[in-house]
């Protein structure tokens, strides 16, 4: 079987209120995203790469030109109506940054899948990966692990079951939202036959997060995905092969 892979790389070069919510400048975030792309080229040389930009404002033309050069498709979603509304709400309530960021991520992925369906692009792929920009595939990522019929109609995701890991049922997400676990969204993948399932999960997760932020402080995409994704179709892997830059302090670790 001829396996073909697509990586969806999310980017937000121009960070919301960078001076308050990001350890890195736009230039540093751009360079880190190039490192993400290079890690894909190193580990999966013949993969397709689609970069989607979620910045509220237009990124520099030189950044855009480089992303176009380094990818098979570059998309910008800053002008999307829902994205604009989310950013407007974020400016009014910046303390909701963590949860609105999750909604932005979810909306962008939905727009990417919309584009793929409308224009019938990358229709020869076997598996689609979502990889957060500025993260990198490391030495433990091996694309040969994904070249098997065993993964047909399967997700490959790292997730945690709170009901198994925690005895304390006072956990806030379990109590308030009924979410008994979370998934790692920095790197995950799905078989092409799960395309419509993923689209449905994105729609349900966005609606769920939208309602949660109206009624409470909000919930993130990691817990929302766990709530809606069919875990019977998940291969839960102990090691992803991923280097992360996480949080406002730029902490680095590996999964």
C-alpha atoms as an extended CHARMM CRD file, in Angstrom:
* protein
*
       255  EXT
         1         1  UNK       CA              0.0000000000        0.0000000000        0.0000000000  PROA      1               0.0000000000
         2         2  UNK       CA              1.2510000000        3.4650000000       -0.9040000000  PROA      2               0.0000000000
         3         3  UNK       CA              1.0100000000        5.6030000000        2.2290000000  PROA      3               0.0000000000
         4         4  UNK       CA              0.7610000000        9.3560000000        1.8380000000  PROA      4               0.0000000000
         5         5  UNK       CA              0.6820000000       11.7840000000        4.7700000000  PROA      5               0.0000000000
         6         6  UNK       CA             -0.5360000000       15.3330000000        5.2930000000  PROA      6               0.0000000000
         7         7  UNK       CA              0.5360000000       17.5890000000        8.1570000000  PROA      7               0.0000000000
         8         8  UNK       CA             -1.7340000000       20.4650000000        9.1830000000  PROA      8               0.0000000000
         9         9  UNK       CA              0.5020000000       23.0140000000       10.9210000000  PROA      9               0.0000000000
        10        10  UNK       CA             -1.2060000000       25.7170000000       12.9500000000  PROA      10              0.0000000000
        11        11  UNK       CA              0.4950000000       29.0890000000       13.2590000000  PROA      11              0.0000000000
        12        12  UNK       CA             -0.1730000000       32.3420000000       15.1130000000  PROA      12              0.0000000000
        13        13  UNK       CA              2.8760000000       34.4680000000       14.3890000000  PROA      13              0.0000000000
        14        14  UNK       CA              1.2700000000       37.7000000000       15.6230000000  PROA      14              0.0000000000
        15        15  UNK       CA              0.3230000000       36.6980000000       19.1450000000  PROA      15              0.0000000000
        16        16  UNK       CA             -2.5930000000       38.3070000000       20.9740000000  PROA      16              0.0000000000
        17        17  UNK       CA             -1.1660000000       40.9870000000       23.2930000000  PROA      17              0.0000000000
        18        18  UNK       CA              2.2960000000       39.5600000000       22.8430000000  PROA      18              0.0000000000
        19        19  UNK       CA              3.7710000000       41.6310000000       25.6740000000  PROA      19              0.0000000000
        20        20  UNK       CA              1.4050000000       39.9900000000       28.1770000000  PROA      20              0.0000000000
        21        21  UNK       CA              0.7610000000       36.4950000000       26.8300000000  PROA      21              0.0000000000
        22        22  UNK       CA              3.8680000000       35.3560000000       24.9650000000  PROA      22              0.0000000000
        23        23  UNK       CA              7.4680000000       34.8380000000       25.9380000000  PROA      23              0.0000000000
        24        24  UNK       CA              8.4630000000       35.1870000000       22.2690000000  PROA      24              0.0000000000
        25        25  UNK       CA              8.3710000000       37.9170000000       19.6390000000  PROA      25              0.0000000000
        26        26  UNK       CA              6.6720000000       37.5160000000       16.2530000000  PROA      26              0.0000000000
        27        27  UNK       CA             10.0710000000       36.9660000000       14.6410000000  PROA      27              0.0000000000
        28        28  UNK       CA             10.9230000000       34.2210000000       17.1350000000  PROA      28              0.0000000000
        29        29  UNK       CA              7.5500000000       32.5570000000       16.6620000000  PROA      29              0.0000000000
        30        30  UNK       CA              8.0330000000       32.6620000000       12.8990000000  PROA      30              0.0000000000
        31        31  UNK       CA             11.4610000000       31.0380000000       13.1610000000  PROA      31              0.0000000000
        32        32  UNK       CA             10.1220000000       28.3930000000       15.5410000000  PROA      32              0.0000000000
        33        33  UNK       CA              7.3880000000       27.5580000000       13.0270000000  PROA      33              0.0000000000
        34        34  UNK       CA             10.0260000000       27.1450000000       10.3300000000  PROA      34              0.0000000000
        35        35  UNK       CA             11.7270000000       24.7050000000       12.6880000000  PROA      35              0.0000000000
        36        36  UNK       CA              8.4270000000       22.8110000000       12.8900000000  PROA      36              0.0000000000
        37        37  UNK       CA              8.3140000000       22.5450000000        9.1090000000  PROA      37              0.0000000000
        38        38  UNK       CA             11.9330000000       21.4250000000        8.9320000000  PROA      38              0.0000000000
        39        39  UNK       CA             11.2630000000       18.6890000000       11.4960000000  PROA      39              0.0000000000
        40        40  UNK       CA              8.5070000000       17.3490000000        9.2330000000  PROA      40              0.0000000000
        41        41  UNK       CA             10.8020000000       17.4570000000        6.2020000000  PROA      41              0.0000000000
        42        42  UNK       CA             13.4840000000       15.6180000000        8.1820000000  PROA      42              0.0000000000
        43        43  UNK       CA             11.1700000000       12.8820000000        9.4630000000  PROA      43              0.0000000000
        44        44  UNK       CA              8.6970000000       12.5720000000        6.5550000000  PROA      44              0.0000000000
        45        45  UNK       CA             10.3990000000       14.0020000000        3.4490000000  PROA      45              0.0000000000
        46        46  UNK       CA              7.5470000000       13.2890000000        1.0340000000  PROA      46              0.0000000000
        47        47  UNK       CA              4.7070000000       14.5320000000        3.2550000000  PROA      47              0.0000000000
        48        48  UNK       CA              2.3030000000       17.2630000000        2.2380000000  PROA      48              0.0000000000
        49        49  UNK       CA              2.3680000000       20.3200000000        4.5080000000  PROA      49              0.0000000000
        50        50  UNK       CA             -0.5370000000       22.7260000000        4.9320000000  PROA      50              0.0000000000
        51        51  UNK       CA              0.1110000000       25.7920000000        7.1010000000  PROA      51              0.0000000000
        52        52  UNK       CA             -2.8460000000       27.7300000000        8.4510000000  PROA      52              0.0000000000
        53        53  UNK       CA             -2.3400000000       31.1630000000       10.0180000000  PROA      53              0.0000000000
        54        54  UNK       CA             -4.6550000000       32.2290000000       12.8280000000  PROA      54              0.0000000000
        55        55  UNK       CA             -3.2380000000       35.6580000000       13.6720000000  PROA      55              0.0000000000
        56        56  UNK       CA             -5.7240000000       38.4550000000       14.2160000000  PROA      56              0.0000000000
        57        57  UNK       CA             -3.6520000000       40.8290000000       12.0870000000  PROA      57              0.0000000000
        58        58  UNK       CA             -1.8500000000       40.2830000000        8.7960000000  PROA      58              0.0000000000
        59        59  UNK       CA              1.5850000000       38.7520000000        9.1980000000  PROA      59              0.0000000000
        60        60  UNK       CA              4.5520000000       40.3260000000        7.4150000000  PROA      60              0.0000000000
        61        61  UNK       CA              4.6540000000       39.6330000000        3.6980000000  PROA      61              0.0000000000
        62        62  UNK       CA              8.1240000000       38.1420000000        4.0340000000  PROA      62              0.0000000000
        63        63  UNK       CA              6.7650000000       35.6290000000        6.5620000000  PROA      63              0.0000000000
        64        64  UNK       CA              3.8640000000       34.7860000000        4.2950000000  PROA      64              0.0000000000
        65        65  UNK       CA              6.1460000000       34.3290000000        1.2880000000  PROA      65              0.0000000000
        66        66  UNK       CA              8.3720000000       31.9780000000        3.2620000000  PROA      66              0.0000000000
        67        67  UNK       CA              5.4320000000       29.9060000000        4.4790000000  PROA      67              0.0000000000
        68        68  UNK       CA              4.1560000000       29.6050000000        0.9140000000  PROA      68              0.0000000000
        69        69  UNK       CA              7.6040000000       28.5250000000       -0.2330000000  PROA      69              0.0000000000
        70        70  UNK       CA              7.9620000000       25.9640000000        2.5540000000  PROA      70              0.0000000000
        71        71  UNK       CA              4.5080000000       24.3690000000        2.2650000000  PROA      71              0.0000000000
        72        72  UNK       CA              2.1680000000       22.7950000000       -0.2460000000  PROA      72              0.0000000000
        73        73  UNK       CA             -0.6580000000       25.1230000000        0.7970000000  PROA      73              0.0000000000
        74        74  UNK       CA             -0.8430000000       28.2300000000        2.9780000000  PROA      74              0.0000000000
        75        75  UNK       CA             -4.1630000000       29.5300000000        4.3470000000  PROA      75              0.0000000000
        76        76  UNK       CA             -5.0060000000       32.6170000000        6.4250000000  PROA      76              0.0000000000
        77        77  UNK       CA             -8.1330000000       32.8190000000        8.5500000000  PROA      77              0.0000000000
        78        78  UNK       CA             -7.8840000000       36.1880000000       10.2980000000  PROA      78              0.0000000000
        79        79  UNK       CA            -10.7650000000       37.5710000000        8.2200000000  PROA      79              0.0000000000
        80        80  UNK       CA            -13.1920000000       34.7830000000        9.0770000000  PROA      80              0.0000000000
        81        81  UNK       CA            -16.3100000000       36.1940000000       10.7480000000  PROA      81              0.0000000000
        82        82  UNK       CA            -16.1610000000       33.8290000000       13.7240000000  PROA      82              0.0000000000
        83        83  UNK       CA            -12.4450000000       34.4440000000       14.1790000000  PROA      83              0.0000000000
        84        84  UNK       CA            -13.0180000000       38.2020000000       14.2240000000  PROA      84              0.0000000000
        85        85  UNK       CA            -15.7890000000       37.8320000000       16.8000000000  PROA      85              0.0000000000
        86        86  UNK       CA            -13.6140000000       35.6340000000       19.0070000000  PROA      86              0.0000000000
        87        87  UNK       CA            -10.7920000000       38.1680000000       18.9230000000  PROA      87              0.0000000000
        88        88  UNK       CA            -13.2130000000       41.0190000000       19.6650000000  PROA      88              0.0000000000
        89        89  UNK       CA            -14.4990000000       39.1210000000       22.6980000000  PROA      89              0.0000000000
        90        90  UNK       CA            -10.9420000000       38.3760000000       23.7370000000  PROA      90              0.0000000000
        91        91  UNK       CA            -10.0440000000       42.0710000000       23.7270000000  PROA      91              0.0000000000
        92        92  UNK       CA            -13.0270000000       42.7050000000       25.9940000000  PROA      92              0.0000000000
        93        93  UNK       CA            -12.1560000000       39.7960000000       28.3140000000  PROA      93              0.0000000000
        94        94  UNK       CA             -8.4110000000       39.0520000000       28.0100000000  PROA      94              0.0000000000
        95        95  UNK       CA             -8.5210000000       36.8390000000       31.0960000000  PROA      95              0.0000000000
        96        96  UNK       CA            -10.3620000000       34.2910000000       28.9260000000  PROA      96              0.0000000000
        97        97  UNK       CA             -7.2810000000       33.9120000000       26.7300000000  PROA      97              0.0000000000
        98        98  UNK       CA             -6.6710000000       30.2100000000       27.4270000000  PROA      98              0.0000000000
        99        99  UNK       CA            -10.2060000000       29.1720000000       26.5420000000  PROA      99              0.0000000000
       100       100  UNK       CA            -10.7160000000       31.5110000000       23.5790000000  PROA      100             0.0000000000
       101       101  UNK       CA             -7.3980000000       30.2820000000       22.1780000000  PROA      101             0.0000000000
       102       102  UNK       CA             -8.8840000000       26.7860000000       22.1970000000  PROA      102             0.0000000000
       103       103  UNK       CA            -11.9350000000       28.0450000000       20.3250000000  PROA      103             0.0000000000
       104       104  UNK       CA             -9.6880000000       29.7440000000       17.7670000000  PROA      104             0.0000000000
       105       105  UNK       CA             -7.7730000000       26.4950000000       17.2670000000  PROA      105             0.0000000000
       106       106  UNK       CA            -10.9930000000       24.5390000000       16.8410000000  PROA      106             0.0000000000
       107       107  UNK       CA            -12.4440000000       27.0510000000       14.3770000000  PROA      107             0.0000000000
       108       108  UNK       CA             -9.2590000000       27.0700000000       12.2960000000  PROA      108             0.0000000000
       109       109  UNK       CA             -9.2390000000       23.3020000000       11.9630000000  PROA      109             0.0000000000
       110       110  UNK       CA            -12.8640000000       23.3610000000       10.8920000000  PROA      110             0.0000000000
       111       111  UNK       CA            -12.0070000000       25.9580000000        8.2350000000  PROA      111             0.0000000000
       112       112  UNK       CA             -9.0980000000       23.8400000000        7.0170000000  PROA      112             0.0000000000
       113       113  UNK       CA            -11.3390000000       20.8070000000        6.5610000000  PROA      113             0.0000000000
       114       114  UNK       CA            -13.9520000000       23.0030000000        4.8630000000  PROA      114             0.0000000000
       115       115  UNK       CA            -11.3160000000       24.1470000000        2.3730000000  PROA      115             0.0000000000
       116       116  UNK       CA            -10.1100000000       20.6100000000        1.7320000000  PROA      116             0.0000000000
       117       117  UNK       CA            -13.6620000000       19.4560000000        1.0150000000  PROA      117             0.0000000000
       118       118  UNK       CA            -14.6050000000       22.4300000000       -1.1470000000  PROA      118             0.0000000000
       119       119  UNK       CA            -11.4840000000       22.3340000000       -3.3170000000  PROA      119             0.0000000000
       120       120  UNK       CA            -10.8780000000       18.5700000000       -3.1400000000  PROA      120             0.0000000000
       121       121  UNK       CA             -7.2110000000       18.9460000000       -2.2360000000  PROA      121             0.0000000000
       122       122  UNK       CA             -4.8870000000       16.2750000000       -0.8310000000  PROA      122             0.0000000000
       123       123  UNK       CA             -7.4420000000       13.5990000000       -1.6850000000  PROA      123             0.0000000000
       124       124  UNK       CA             -4.7120000000       10.9720000000       -2.0310000000  PROA      124             0.0000000000
       125       125  UNK       CA             -3.6000000000       11.1040000000        1.5980000000  PROA      125             0.0000000000
       126       126  UNK       CA             -3.8010000000        8.0650000000        3.8510000000  PROA      126             0.0000000000
       127       127  UNK       CA             -3.4650000000        9.8260000000        7.2020000000  PROA      127             0.0000000000
       128       128  UNK       CA             -3.7220000000       13.4300000000        8.3630000000  PROA      128             0.0000000000
       129       129  UNK       CA             -1.6450000000       14.8270000000       11.2310000000  PROA      129             0.0000000000
       130       130  UNK       CA             -2.4040000000       17.9620000000       13.1950000000  PROA      130             0.0000000000
       131       131  UNK       CA              0.8400000000       19.4660000000       14.5220000000  PROA      131             0.0000000000
       132       132  UNK       CA              0.9720000000       22.7050000000       16.4890000000  PROA      132             0.0000000000
       133       133  UNK       CA              3.3300000000       25.2630000000       15.0060000000  PROA      133             0.0000000000
       134       134  UNK       CA              6.5140000000       25.8580000000       17.0310000000  PROA      134             0.0000000000
       135       135  UNK       CA              6.4550000000       22.2140000000       18.2070000000  PROA      135             0.0000000000
       136       136  UNK       CA              8.8430000000       19.7410000000       16.5900000000  PROA      136             0.0000000000
       137       137  UNK       CA              8.9170000000       16.0620000000       15.7640000000  PROA      137             0.0000000000
       138       138  UNK       CA             11.8190000000       14.5250000000       17.6470000000  PROA      138             0.0000000000
       139       139  UNK       CA             13.9750000000       11.3860000000       17.4110000000  PROA      139             0.0000000000
       140       140  UNK       CA             11.1850000000        9.2060000000       18.8150000000  PROA      140             0.0000000000
       141       141  UNK       CA              8.7980000000        9.9870000000       15.9610000000  PROA      141             0.0000000000
       142       142  UNK       CA              8.9510000000        7.3010000000       13.2770000000  PROA      142             0.0000000000
       143       143  UNK       CA              6.6050000000        7.5640000000       10.3070000000  PROA      143             0.0000000000
       144       144  UNK       CA              6.9960000000        3.8360000000        9.6560000000  PROA      144             0.0000000000
       145       145  UNK       CA              4.8860000000        3.2670000000       12.7700000000  PROA      145             0.0000000000
       146       146  UNK       CA              1.9640000000        4.7190000000       10.8130000000  PROA      146             0.0000000000
       147       147  UNK       CA              2.3880000000        2.5410000000        7.7320000000  PROA      147             0.0000000000
       148       148  UNK       CA              0.0500000000       -0.2520000000        8.7200000000  PROA      148             0.0000000000
       149       149  UNK       CA             -3.4730000000       -1.3550000000        7.9080000000  PROA      149             0.0000000000
       150       150  UNK       CA             -4.0160000000       -1.7530000000       11.6440000000  PROA      150             0.0000000000
       151       151  UNK       CA             -4.4970000000        2.0310000000       11.8240000000  PROA      151             0.0000000000
       152       152  UNK       CA             -7.2600000000        2.1040000000        9.2230000000  PROA      152             0.0000000000
       153       153  UNK       CA            -10.2620000000        3.9250000000       10.6890000000  PROA      153             0.0000000000
       154       154  UNK       CA             -8.1890000000        4.8000000000       13.7670000000  PROA      154             0.0000000000
       155       155  UNK       CA             -6.9730000000        7.9290000000       15.5460000000  PROA      155             0.0000000000
       156       156  UNK       CA             -3.4860000000        8.0300000000       17.0300000000  PROA      156             0.0000000000
       157       157  UNK       CA             -3.7460000000       10.2390000000       20.0980000000  PROA      157             0.0000000000
       158       158  UNK       CA             -2.1960000000       10.4670000000       23.5390000000  PROA      158             0.0000000000
       159       159  UNK       CA             -4.9300000000       10.8590000000       26.1370000000  PROA      159             0.0000000000
       160       160  UNK       CA             -5.4150000000       10.6330000000       29.8810000000  PROA      160             0.0000000000
       161       161  UNK       CA             -8.3330000000        9.1090000000       31.7710000000  PROA      161             0.0000000000
       162       162  UNK       CA             -8.9340000000       11.0440000000       34.9640000000  PROA      162             0.0000000000
       163       163  UNK       CA            -11.1590000000        8.3110000000       36.3400000000  PROA      163             0.0000000000
       164       164  UNK       CA             -8.1470000000        5.9980000000       36.1940000000  PROA      164             0.0000000000
       165       165  UNK       CA             -5.4010000000        8.4590000000       37.1210000000  PROA      165             0.0000000000
       166       166  UNK       CA             -7.1380000000       10.4070000000       39.8850000000  PROA      166             0.0000000000
       167       167  UNK       CA             -9.1150000000        9.1400000000       42.8450000000  PROA      167             0.0000000000
       168       168  UNK       CA            -10.0520000000       12.6810000000       43.8670000000  PROA      168             0.0000000000
       169       169  UNK       CA            -13.4160000000       13.3190000000       42.2190000000  PROA      169             0.0000000000
       170       170  UNK       CA            -13.2370000000       16.9870000000       43.2030000000  PROA      170             0.0000000000
       171       171  UNK       CA            -11.3540000000       17.5360000000       39.9490000000  PROA      171             0.0000000000
       172       172  UNK       CA            -12.9000000000       20.6740000000       38.4680000000  PROA      172             0.0000000000
       173       173  UNK       CA            -13.3600000000       19.3700000000       34.9310000000  PROA      173             0.0000000000
       174       174  UNK       CA            -15.0050000000       16.1700000000       36.1050000000  PROA      174             0.0000000000
       175       175  UNK       CA            -17.3190000000       18.0370000000       38.4520000000  PROA      175             0.0000000000
       176       176  UNK       CA            -18.3420000000       20.9550000000       36.2550000000  PROA      176             0.0000000000
       177       177  UNK       CA            -18.2240000000       19.5340000000       32.7480000000  PROA      177             0.0000000000
       178       178  UNK       CA            -18.4530000000       15.7780000000       33.0660000000  PROA      178             0.0000000000
       179       179  UNK       CA            -15.0990000000       15.4420000000       31.2890000000  PROA      179             0.0000000000
       180       180  UNK       CA            -13.2630000000       12.4670000000       32.6990000000  PROA      180             0.0000000000
       181       181  UNK       CA            -10.0800000000       12.9660000000       30.7480000000  PROA      181             0.0000000000
       182       182  UNK       CA             -8.1330000000       15.0330000000       28.2320000000  PROA      182             0.0000000000
       183       183  UNK       CA             -6.2270000000       14.5670000000       24.9850000000  PROA      183             0.0000000000
       184       184  UNK       CA             -2.9200000000       15.9920000000       23.7940000000  PROA      184             0.0000000000
       185       185  UNK       CA             -3.7250000000       18.2460000000       20.8360000000  PROA      185             0.0000000000
       186       186  UNK       CA             -0.1570000000       19.2820000000       19.9910000000  PROA      186             0.0000000000
       187       187  UNK       CA              0.2220000000       16.2140000000       17.7620000000  PROA      187             0.0000000000
       188       188  UNK       CA             -2.5050000000       13.7880000000       16.8100000000  PROA      188             0.0000000000
       189       189  UNK       CA             -3.6110000000       12.0930000000       13.6350000000  PROA      189             0.0000000000
       190       190  UNK       CA             -6.5530000000       10.4040000000       11.9850000000  PROA      190             0.0000000000
       191       191  UNK       CA             -7.1730000000        8.0090000000        9.1340000000  PROA      191             0.0000000000
       192       192  UNK       CA             -8.7340000000        9.5460000000        6.0250000000  PROA      192             0.0000000000
       193       193  UNK       CA            -11.9320000000        7.5590000000        6.5970000000  PROA      193             0.0000000000
       194       194  UNK       CA            -12.4470000000        9.5040000000        9.8230000000  PROA      194             0.0000000000
       195       195  UNK       CA            -12.5530000000       12.8800000000        8.0500000000  PROA      195             0.0000000000
       196       196  UNK       CA            -16.2870000000       13.4040000000        8.6410000000  PROA      196             0.0000000000
       197       197  UNK       CA            -16.0000000000       12.1660000000       12.2200000000  PROA      197             0.0000000000
       198       198  UNK       CA            -13.2910000000       14.7260000000       12.9420000000  PROA      198             0.0000000000
       199       199  UNK       CA            -15.3880000000       17.4700000000       11.3740000000  PROA      199             0.0000000000
       200       200  UNK       CA            -18.2720000000       16.5250000000       13.6610000000  PROA      200             0.0000000000
       201       201  UNK       CA            -16.0020000000       16.4950000000       16.7380000000  PROA      201             0.0000000000
       202       202  UNK       CA            -14.7490000000       19.9770000000       15.8530000000  PROA      202             0.0000000000
       203       203  UNK       CA            -18.2740000000       21.3480000000       15.4720000000  PROA      203             0.0000000000
       204       204  UNK       CA            -19.4950000000       19.8000000000       18.7180000000  PROA      204             0.0000000000
       205       205  UNK       CA            -16.3830000000       20.8980000000       20.6010000000  PROA      205             0.0000000000
       206       206  UNK       CA            -16.7100000000       24.4820000000       19.3890000000  PROA      206             0.0000000000
       207       207  UNK       CA            -20.3630000000       24.6380000000       20.4330000000  PROA      207             0.0000000000
       208       208  UNK       CA            -19.5020000000       23.0840000000       23.7820000000  PROA      208             0.0000000000
       209       209  UNK       CA            -16.6760000000       25.5630000000       24.4380000000  PROA      209             0.0000000000
       210       210  UNK       CA            -18.8840000000       28.4460000000       23.3270000000  PROA      210             0.0000000000
       211       211  UNK       CA            -21.5920000000       27.4960000000       25.8170000000  PROA      211             0.0000000000
       212       212  UNK       CA            -19.0720000000       26.8140000000       28.5690000000  PROA      212             0.0000000000
       213       213  UNK       CA            -17.4550000000       30.2400000000       28.2720000000  PROA      213             0.0000000000
       214       214  UNK       CA            -20.8840000000       31.8910000000       28.4170000000  PROA      214             0.0000000000
       215       215  UNK       CA            -21.9100000000       30.0120000000       31.5500000000  PROA      215             0.0000000000
       216       216  UNK       CA            -18.5810000000       29.5220000000       33.3540000000  PROA      216             0.0000000000
       217       217  UNK       CA            -14.9530000000       30.6020000000       32.9810000000  PROA      217             0.0000000000
       218       218  UNK       CA            -14.6370000000       28.2280000000       29.9970000000  PROA      218             0.0000000000
       219       219  UNK       CA            -13.1630000000       24.8990000000       28.9810000000  PROA      219             0.0000000000
       220       220  UNK       CA            -10.2440000000       24.0750000000       26.6850000000  PROA      220             0.0000000000
       221       221  UNK       CA             -9.9940000000       22.0060000000       23.5320000000  PROA      221             0.0000000000
       222       222  UNK       CA             -8.0960000000       19.1850000000       25.2510000000  PROA      222             0.0000000000
       223       223  UNK       CA            -11.0380000000       18.3730000000       27.5340000000  PROA      223             0.0000000000
       224       224  UNK       CA            -13.6790000000       19.0890000000       24.8730000000  PROA      224             0.0000000000
       225       225  UNK       CA            -12.1040000000       16.6760000000       22.3990000000  PROA      225             0.0000000000
       226       226  UNK       CA            -12.0000000000       13.9470000000       25.0160000000  PROA      226             0.0000000000
       227       227  UNK       CA            -15.6930000000       14.4890000000       25.6380000000  PROA      227             0.0000000000
       228       228  UNK       CA            -16.7480000000       14.0240000000       21.9910000000  PROA      228             0.0000000000
       229       229  UNK       CA            -14.1850000000       11.8450000000       20.2380000000  PROA      229             0.0000000000
       230       230  UNK       CA            -14.9170000000        8.1190000000       19.8570000000  PROA      230             0.0000000000
       231       231  UNK       CA            -12.2940000000        6.5990000000       22.1310000000  PROA      231             0.0000000000
       232       232  UNK       CA            -13.0170000000        3.1240000000       20.7890000000  PROA      232             0.0000000000
       233       233  UNK       CA            -11.2890000000        4.2920000000       17.6140000000  PROA      233             0.0000000000
       234       234  UNK       CA             -8.2140000000        5.6830000000       19.3760000000  PROA      234             0.0000000000
       235       235  UNK       CA             -4.8110000000        4.0830000000       19.6290000000  PROA      235             0.0000000000
       236       236  UNK       CA             -3.5150000000        5.7200000000       22.8090000000  PROA      236             0.0000000000
       237       237  UNK       CA              0.2630000000        5.9740000000       22.4520000000  PROA      237             0.0000000000
       238       238  UNK       CA              2.6410000000        6.4360000000       25.4130000000  PROA      238             0.0000000000
       239       239  UNK       CA              5.2060000000        8.4030000000       23.3690000000  PROA      239             0.0000000000
       240       240  UNK       CA              4.3190000000       10.8330000000       20.5820000000  PROA      240             0.0000000000
       241       241  UNK       CA              7.8190000000       11.8660000000       19.5480000000  PROA      241             0.0000000000
       242       242  UNK       CA              7.1230000000       15.5640000000       20.0820000000  PROA      242             0.0000000000
       243       243  UNK       CA              9.0960000000       18.4830000000       21.5150000000  PROA      243             0.0000000000
       244       244  UNK       CA              6.8300000000       21.2180000000       22.8800000000  PROA      244             0.0000000000
       245       245  UNK       CA              7.0970000000       24.8910000000       23.7770000000  PROA      245             0.0000000000
       246       246  UNK       CA              4.2510000000       25.4200000000       26.1910000000  PROA      246             0.0000000000
       247       247  UNK       CA              2.6280000000       28.2310000000       28.1230000000  PROA      247             0.0000000000
       248       248  UNK       CA              3.3390000000       31.9210000000       28.5190000000  PROA      248             0.0000000000
       249       249  UNK       CA              6.7790000000       31.2100000000       30.0090000000  PROA      249             0.0000000000
       250       250  UNK       CA              7.9260000000       29.1620000000       27.0330000000  PROA      250             0.0000000000
       251       251  UNK       CA              8.5150000000       25.9840000000       29.0240000000  PROA      251             0.0000000000
       252       252  UNK       CA             10.0040000000       23.1600000000       26.9540000000  PROA      252             0.0000000000
       253       253  UNK       CA              9.3970000000       19.4500000000       27.3560000000  PROA      253             0.0000000000
       254       254  UNK       CA              8.8390000000       16.2920000000       25.3220000000  PROA      254             0.0000000000
       255       255  UNK       CA              6.0050000000       13.7860000000       24.9430000000  PROA      255             0.0000000000
